[in-house]
């Protein structure tokens, strides 16, 4: 695997310096941006492997930046928030973030999250199925691309991972716990709404009626099921 490029978008100079110093101990290539107004351009120009994105930034918020770049940028985005309020976390995920970490940042936890998102991508790229067709979805696992009736879908890293997992197991019920641990690489804590939020976003993107889903079904008290054929 080539050297991982991480773009840190953080206006707190002291925190940014400490984060860069710690992550420099790993085999990462690091770059830093402090201005929210320049962040979108930097992300799209540099196409980093992982973006560490602060929510509170001068000029433009991390939420707005995430929402804007998600139209064309599919690599992992980890949100940094000074607040532990679940609202921030949920909004970040809904806007397309792949993960979040609360400040003050615990360096080892941050490194673990970076390694986890990177490892999931590599595992997915190395999976046996290079292409997969379920319903009207065509999944290219080498390019990590999903097309629906010829139209490319813009998916975040976690959205792709969850969709691919459901597609590989079409016709089988997968529990929320198993989806969470498979995609996030950690044990489900019984609280996180990560799976529910991701499924909700996926339903919207694949035109699955959230009030009466026919593609990704909720199986009460059991989990989620991708229907093998479109009903």
Buried (B, 14 or more C-beta within 10 A) or exposed (E): EEEBBBBBBBBBEEBBEBBBEBBEEEEBBBEBBBBBEBBBEBBEEEBBBBBBBBBBBEEBBBBBBBBBBBEEBBBBBBBBBBEEEEEBBBBBBBBBBBBBBBBEBEBEEBBEBBBBBBEBBEEBEEEEEEEBEBBBBBBBBEEBBBBBEEEEBEBBBBBBBBBBBBBBBBEEBBBBBBBBEBBBBEEBEEEBEBBBBBBBBBBEBBEBEEEEBEBBBBEEEEBBBBBEEEE
